């Protein structure tokens, strides 16, 4: 028992000695810490005196310096990323345009102003001419085309108006098969053929709309779209151009996330004014026509802005403009002189039709000849002669037509009597 007490006393003594030693070391460390702090303060004071800056000011200056270095580094990274993005954007834009043009590729056949009807028997030409040329005069008057019989084995039909040429071609083929070629029969066949071509144009309009991916359009719009088959823009057929335009526009819209439906209809309708009769540009005529049929404003704006006649109101309008430019500007697509030629001949006909007593007028021979159909009940022979001279002078003043203009005024009076007998 005594031994145990002695051991506890010895252990307590050792613990007290250790505690005293730790306290002594702690006191020594505290003194050392104070000494180091005093040295630090003295060095900071000396540094402040040497640099003329307080510690806070030096800290701020150091942070500013670091920030400037970091800003320069960040700016460099941003600039590198921007340059990389620009290169990527240009490449991506090129890829979109090239791929869009590939989607818009269609077979292209140049449009001219002559249709050809092949014949196997030269005697047919004699029947077409008729006695003293009455049949060929009646045919040219009814169709508004110029008939050329000079070349063996073919008959050439000339007119800048493709609808007239198509009516004449179909009517002539029917007359050749019919064999009964005489003025009244010619007029009857031409009238029937015009109705047939009207039906064809409606079907072509429906076909064009469906190929462009548009359905359930009003019949009036489809009929107008069908006229594209017989209309060119700078020598480029409007159906070909419109389909190219639509395919290119739709592809671009899909690639950049624009409204595909607006672009599709904007491309389909952008040149519709070119086949609408009236005063004003094709853009104005097209916009008025579409508004009349309650087409949405966003689509109408695409048509109104596709030639930059007014500022673009949407990205869809810009796409329609770009698609139109790509289709029309590709090599070989268009011939500007053909467009100007057709416009000049149309103006010649319109000038003649403004005169009283004129029923119709047709321009031939690249605008060097104008044939005018006179109402025989409105003008006499003498007045017809005077009118021809007036029309010639008016056309010469209004249009720069090369060479001499020949105006042929046709005044023909017919009296028909028939009797029915059983």
C-alpha positions in Angstrom: 0.0 0.0 0.0 2.8 2.4 1.0 4.6 1.5 -2.3 1.6 2.5 -4.4 1.3 5.9 -2.6 4.9 6.5 -3.3 4.5 5.8 -7.0 1.6 8.2 -7.3 3.6 10.9 -5.6 6.5 10.4 -8.0 4.1 10.5 -11.0 2.5 13.7 -9.9 5.9 15.3 -9.4 6.9 14.4 -12.9 3.7 15.9 -14.4 4.2 19.1 -12.5 7.8 19.4 -13.8 6.6 18.8 -17.3 3.9 21.4 -17.0 6.4 23.9 -15.8 8.7 23.1 -18.7 5.8 23.6 -21.2 4.8 26.9 -19.7 8.4 28.0 -19.9 8.7 27.0 -23.6 5.4 28.7 -24.3 6.6 31.9 -22.7 9.8 31.8 -24.7 7.8 31.2 -28.0 5.5 34.2 -27.2 8.6 36.4 -26.6 10.0 35.1 -30.0 6.7 35.9 -31.7 6.7 39.4 -30.3 10.3 39.8 -31.4 9.4 38.6 -35.0 6.4 40.9 -35.1 8.5 43.8 -34.1 11.0 43.0 -36.8 8.2 42.6 -39.4 6.7 46.0 -38.4 10.1 47.6 -38.6 10.7 46.1 -42.1 7.3 47.2 -43.3 8.0 50.7 -41.9 11.3 50.7 -43.8 9.6 49.4 -46.9 6.9 52.0 -46.8 9.5 54.8 -46.3 11.5 53.4 -49.3 8.5 53.0 -51.6 6.5 55.9 -50.3 3.5 53.5 -50.1 1.5 52.2 -47.3 1.0 48.5 -47.0 -2.6 48.8 -48.2 -1.5 50.9 -51.1 1.2 48.4 -52.0 -1.3 45.6 -51.8 -3.7 47.4 -54.1 -1.0 48.2 -56.6 0.1 44.6 -56.6 -3.4 43.4 -57.2 -3.9 45.9 -60.0 -0.7 44.7 -61.6 -1.9 41.1 -61.4 -5.4 42.1 -62.7 -3.8 43.9 -65.7 -1.8 40.8 -66.6 -4.9 38.6 -66.3 -7.0 41.0 -68.4 -4.4 41.0 -71.1 -4.3 37.2 -71.0 -8.1 37.0 -71.1 -8.3 39.5 -73.9 -5.8 37.5 -75.9 -7.9 34.3 -75.4 -11.1 36.2 -76.4 -9.4 37.6 -79.5 -8.2 34.1 -80.5 -11.6 32.7 -80.0 -13.2 35.5 -82.0 -10.8 34.9 -84.9 -11.5 31.2 -84.7 -15.3 31.8 -84.6 -15.0 34.2 -87.6 -13.1 31.6 -89.6 -15.6 28.9 -88.6 -18.6 31.2 -89.4 -17.3 32.0 -92.9 -16.7 28.3 -93.6 -20.1 27.4 -92.2 -21.8 30.1 -94.2 -20.0 28.8 -97.4 -21.1 25.3 -96.6 -24.7 26.3 -96.1 -24.8 28.3 -99.4 -23.1 25.6 -101.4 -25.3 22.9 -99.9 -28.4 25.2 -100.5 -27.4 25.7 -104.2 -26.9 21.9 -104.6 -30.5 21.4 -103.2 -31.8 24.0 -105.7 -30.2 22.4 -108.8 -32.7 21.9 -111.6 -32.3 21.0 -115.3 -32.3 24.3 -117.2 -33.3 24.9 -120.8 -32.8 28.3 -122.4 -36.0 30.1 -123.3 -36.3 31.7 -126.7 -39.1 33.3 -128.8 -39.7 30.6 -131.4 -41.8 27.4 -131.4 -41.5 24.8 -134.1 -44.1 22.5 -135.6 -42.8 19.7 -137.7 -44.6 18.6 -140.8 -44.1 15.6 -143.1 -45.9 17.0 -146.2 -45.1 20.3 -147.7 -48.6 20.5 -149.2 -49.7 21.3 -145.6 -48.2 24.8 -146.0 -50.4 25.5 -149.0 -53.5 24.7 -147.0 -52.3 26.9 -144.1 -51.7 29.8 -146.5 -55.1 29.4 -148.1 -56.6 31.2 -151.0 -54.8 34.6 -151.4 -53.3 34.1 -147.9 -56.6 34.3 -146.1 -56.0 31.3 -143.8 -52.6 32.4 -142.6 -53.8 36.0 -142.0 -56.7 34.6 -140.0 -54.4 32.4 -138.0 -51.9 35.2 -137.2 -54.8 37.5 -136.3 -56.4 35.0 -134.0 -53.2 33.9 -132.2 -51.0 37.0 -132.3 -48.0 35.1 -133.6 -45.9 35.4 -136.8 -45.9 32.3 -139.0 -42.7 31.5 -141.0 -43.1 28.8 -143.7 -39.8 29.3 -145.5 -37.9 26.4 -144.0 -38.5 22.9 -145.4 -40.2 20.4 -143.1 -41.1 22.8 -140.3 -43.3 25.8 -139.5 -41.9 28.4 -137.2 -44.2 30.4 -134.8 -42.6 33.6 -133.5 -43.8 35.7 -130.6 -42.2 37.1 -127.4 -45.4 36.0 -125.6 -45.0 32.3 -124.7 -48.7 31.8 -124.0 -49.5 33.0 -127.5 -46.9 30.7 -129.0 -48.2 27.7 -127.0 -51.8 28.4 -128.1 -50.7 28.8 -131.7 -48.6 25.6 -131.6 -51.4 23.5 -130.2 -54.0 25.1 -132.5 -51.8 24.5 -135.6 -51.2 20.9 -134.8 -55.0 20.4 -134.4 -55.7 22.1 -137.7 -53.1 20.0 -139.6 -54.8 16.9 -138.3 -58.2 18.3 -139.0 -57.4 19.2 -142.6 -60.4 21.6 -142.6 -58.4 24.8 -142.6 -60.4 27.9 -143.2 -60.9 31.2 -141.3 -64.0 30.3 -139.2 -62.5 26.9 -138.3 -59.3 28.5 -137.4 -61.0 30.9 -135.0 -63.0 28.1 -133.5 -59.9 25.9 -132.9 -57.9 28.8 -131.5 -60.8 29.6 -129.0 -60.9 26.0 -127.9 -57.1 25.9 -127.5 -57.0 29.0 -125.4 -59.5 27.3 -123.0 -57.3 24.2 -123.0 -54.1 26.2 -122.2 -56.0 27.9 -119.4 -56.6 24.5 -117.9 -53.0 23.5 -118.5 -51.9 26.6 -116.6 -54.1 25.7 -113.6 -52.6 22.2 -113.5 -49.1 23.6 -113.8 -49.8 26.0 -111.0 -50.9 23.1 -108.8 -47.9 21.1 -109.8 -45.5 23.9 -109.0 -47.1 24.5 -105.6 -46.9 20.8 -104.7 -43.3 20.5 -105.8 -42.5 23.5 -103.6 -44.3 21.7 -100.7 -47.3 24.0 -100.6 -50.9 22.7 -100.6 -54.5 23.9 -100.4 -53.9 27.2 -102.1 -57.0 29.0 -103.6 -57.8 28.2 -107.3 -57.2 31.9 -108.3 -53.6 31.8 -106.9 -52.9 28.4 -108.6 -54.1 29.7 -111.9 -51.8 32.7 -111.7 -48.8 30.5 -110.6 -49.5 28.3 -113.7 -48.7 31.2 -115.9 -45.1 30.8 -114.8 -44.8 27.9 -117.3 -45.1 30.4 -120.1 -43.1 33.3 -118.6 -39.4 34.0 -118.4 -37.4 36.3 -116.3 -34.3 37.5 -118.2 -34.6 34.3 -120.3 -35.0 32.1 -117.2 -38.3 30.2 -117.0 -40.2 31.3 -114.0 -41.1 27.8 -112.9 -37.5 26.7 -113.0 -36.4 29.9 -111.2 -39.2 29.6 -108.5 -38.4 26.0 -107.7 -34.7 26.8 -107.4 -35.4 29.8 -105.3 -37.7 27.8 -103.0 -35.4 24.9 -102.5 -32.4 27.1 -101.8 -34.4 29.3 -99.4 -35.9 26.4 -97.5 -32.5 24.8 -97.0 -30.9 28.0 -95.7 -33.9 28.6 -93.4 -33.6 25.1 -92.0 -29.9 25.5 -91.4 -30.1 28.7 -89.4 -33.4 28.1 -87.6 -35.6 30.6 -89.4 -39.3 30.0 -90.1 -39.2 27.5 -93.0 -42.9 27.9 -93.9 -42.7 31.7 -94.3 -39.6 31.4 -96.5 -41.2 28.6 -98.6 -44.3 30.7 -99.4 -42.2 33.9 -99.8 -40.0 32.2 -102.4 -43.0 30.7 -104.1 -44.8 34.0 -104.4 -41.9 36.4 -104.8 -42.2 36.9 -108.6 -46.0 36.4 -108.9 -46.4 40.0 -110.0 -44.6 39.3 -113.2 -47.6 37.3 -114.6 -50.2 39.8 -113.4 -51.4 42.5 -115.8 -51.5 46.0 -114.4 -49.5 49.2 -113.9 -46.5 49.2 -111.5 -43.6 47.0 -110.8 -43.9 43.3 -110.4 -43.3 43.8 -106.7 -46.2 46.2 -106.3 -48.5 44.0 -108.3 -47.5 40.9 -106.4 -48.0 42.5 -103.0 -51.5 43.8 -104.0 -52.5 40.4 -105.3 -51.4 38.6 -102.2 -53.1 41.1 -99.9 -56.3 40.7 -101.9 -56.2 36.9 -101.1 -55.5 37.5 -97.4 -51.9 36.0 -97.4 -50.2 36.6 -94.0 -48.3 39.8 -93.6 -45.0 38.1 -92.9 -45.1 36.4 -96.4 -46.3 39.6 -98.1 -43.3 41.4 -96.6 -40.9 38.8 -98.1 -42.4 39.6 -101.5 -42.3 43.4 -100.9 -38.7 43.3 -99.7 -37.0 40.7 -102.0 -35.5 43.4 -104.2 -34.7 45.7 -101.3 -37.4 48.2 -102.3 -38.0 48.6 -98.6 -35.9 47.7 -95.5 -35.9 44.0 -94.5 -38.4 43.4 -91.7 -37.3 39.8 -90.8 -34.6 37.3 -91.3 -37.0 35.4 -93.6 -37.2 38.3 -96.0 -33.4 38.4 -96.1 -33.3 34.6 -96.9 -35.9 35.1 -99.8 -33.7 37.9 -101.2 -30.5 35.8 -101.0 -32.2 32.7 -102.5 -33.5 34.8 -105.4 -30.0 36.3 -106.0 -28.4 32.9 -106.0 -30.8 31.4 -108.5 -30.8 34.4 -110.8 -27.1 35.2 -110.6 -25.7 31.8 -111.4 -23.8 31.6 -114.7 -26.0 31.1 -117.7 -29.3 31.4 -115.9 -30.4 34.7 -117.3 -30.0 36.9 -120.4 -31.0 40.5 -119.7 -31.4 41.5 -123.3 -34.3 39.0 -123.7 -36.2 40.6 -120.8 -35.7 44.1 -122.2 -36.8 42.8 -125.6 -40.0 41.3 -124.2 -40.7 44.5 -122.2 -40.2 46.7 -125.3 -42.6 44.7 -127.4 -45.2 44.7 -124.7 -45.0 48.4 -124.5 -45.4 48.7 -128.3 -48.7 46.7 -128.1 -50.0 48.7 -125.2 -49.3 52.0 -127.0 -51.3 50.8 -130.0 -54.2 49.5 -127.9 -54.8 53.0 -126.4 -56.1 54.4 -129.7 -59.8 54.4 -130.3 -61.0 51.7 -132.7 -58.1 49.3 -132.0 -59.3 45.9 -130.9 -55.9 44.3 -130.5 -52.3 44.6 -131.4 -49.3 42.3 -131.9 -45.6 43.1 -132.2 -43.5 41.0 -134.6 -40.0 40.9 -136.1 -38.2 42.0 -132.9 -40.4 45.1 -132.7 -39.9 46.3 -136.2 -43.5 45.4 -137.2 -46.7 46.1 -135.4 -50.0 44.6 -136.6 -53.1 46.3 -135.4 -56.6 44.8 -135.6 -59.2 47.5 -136.3 -62.9 47.4 -135.4 -64.4 47.8 -138.9 -67.5 49.5 -137.4 -65.5 52.1 -135.6 -63.1 53.4 -138.3 -63.3 53.8 -142.1 -60.5 52.8 -144.5 -59.2 56.3 -144.7 -59.3 56.7 -140.9 -57.5 53.4 -140.6 -54.6 54.7 -142.8 -54.3 57.8 -140.7 -54.4 55.8 -137.5 -51.5 53.5 -138.6 -49.4 56.6 -139.2 -50.3 58.0 -135.7 -49.4 54.7 -134.0 -46.1 54.5 -135.8 -45.2 58.1 -134.8 -46.3 57.5 -131.2 -44.2 54.2 -130.9 -41.2 55.9 -132.4 -41.3 58.7 -129.9 -42.0 56.5 -126.9 -39.5 53.7 -127.6 -36.0 53.5 -128.9 -36.6 50.8 -131.6 -33.7 50.2 -134.0 -34.5 50.7 -137.7 -37.9 51.5 -139.3 -41.1 50.6 -137.6 -43.8 49.1 -139.9 -47.4 49.4 -138.7 -49.9 47.2 -140.5 -53.5 48.0 -139.7 -56.0 45.2 -140.5 -59.6 46.2 -141.0 -61.7 43.3 -142.2 -65.5 43.3 -142.4 -67.4 40.0 -142.5 -71.0 39.3 -143.2 -72.3 35.8 -142.6 -75.6 34.4 -143.6 -76.8 30.8 -143.0 -80.0 29.0 -143.6 -81.1 25.7 -142.0 -82.8 23.2 -144.2 -84.1 19.8 -143.4 
